[in-house]
Amino acid sequence: MSSVQRLAKNTTLLFVSQMISYILGFFITMYSARYLGTAGFGVLSTALSLAYIFAVFTDLGLSTIITREVSRDKSLQTKYFTNTTILRLGLALLTFVLVVLFVNIVNLVHHQYPPQTVLVIYIIVASIIFNGLSGTFTAIFQALQKMEYQSISLILNSVLMLIGTIVVIYFNKDILFFALLYVIANVACLIFILSVYFWKYSLPKWDFDLNFIKITLIAALPLSIVSIFTLIAFRVDTVLLSLLKSSVDVGIYSAPYRLFEAFLFLPAAFTISVFPIFSQFFISSNDSLKFTYQKSFKYLTILSLPIAVGVTLLAEPIILLIYKSSFLQSVIVLQILIWTVPITFLNYIFGSILPAMNRQTTLLKITFISMIFNIVLNLWAIPHYSYIGASIVTVLTEIIVIILCFFVLSKSFCSVNLKNVIFKPAVASAVMACFILTVNINLFLEIIISIIIYFAVILLIQTFDREDHDILAQIIPIDRFKFLDRFFK
């Protein structure tokens, strides 16, 4: 199987699983937000944001190191499994202790979190820790390009969450039960991943090596700091809103933020699949690495730009459909946040290729700059403009990251012709926007027709070239459809 075919297979598996998770997550978010209201949903969102920030301490960049090194040398699989599993158990305990310290310090100084909110935070953090413990197994599956198990785990998690959400609402339970759902789902997924790993690869041999652990931690340190900075930069807004404003403000902001995050399954699925290939090409073929980078940039731009345009124009009916009128103030937040999508799609590529090239220190510096920018600007914007200020700062932060990453890679590795990459998707998006603005029909039908119009224009204006044709031919038998040749210049 060629690199293109493996990438297509793994991306498709993750795409399908992420799509299913997105659809199920759509209903989970809709039902929980409607049931809990802006204040309750704000409490749950605050707990999740804190959990995601502190969850980085359960990994500290180990997953990326495992995937990168095992993809290059399969014989290291057992060594990484044994030693990083031991590491993660200690890190899980450390994470929970840090959260308890943080919450108690905040309440000592600020008196912001009531007892129920504190308990929700602790439960959600416990669930994220269980999720982190499965990181070693999923990283090895990723390195071996066996994405089907990770895909099943994603679907299992979403199915359990949806069933649990419906049950909790049916029995009219409070927010604590919503928090417990995360624990149940993540424990079930951990058991599944463990079972599959032991079934596929048998029980691993004991290969504890303290020196190896030290070397791995040193190698992972820049990536762990990058993860910490990234999560602080893009989760601290919700935490600051919870400290500086009310839980209602957090709910208004978090509802569209959860929708924005849902779109990230596309670049996440792609970059998880492409990272091992980036890592291999960095060792074996610099030209192939450049080619893969440029094509990744092009394809993710084509996918992301119409999302930003379409959601901006359809924000109000989308919010009213999912959350009802109590979240009407979230419309402007969604219209701002959605423009983070095309930038974030491309930042996913940078976040994969720099570590694959052993340039995690460069990524660390860029992430640190973005984190400081985000915190400082949010401390000014949130007191003055609340959730609208937080939304604008999120977009500006992503812009800072993409400018710095693009500059660094263009100067030292490979440039991308932005005009060629952006112009035709922008034209197709403009045609699609004209349709949305002039036609008022059922929302779902409007979205489907808009997608068809966009990709029809993309093909008609020959956005794809012969290289794209050759890539596609390795995935599907496109040569059987000769009429499609006219769409490749």
Beta strands, then each sheet from edge to edge (+ up, - down):
end
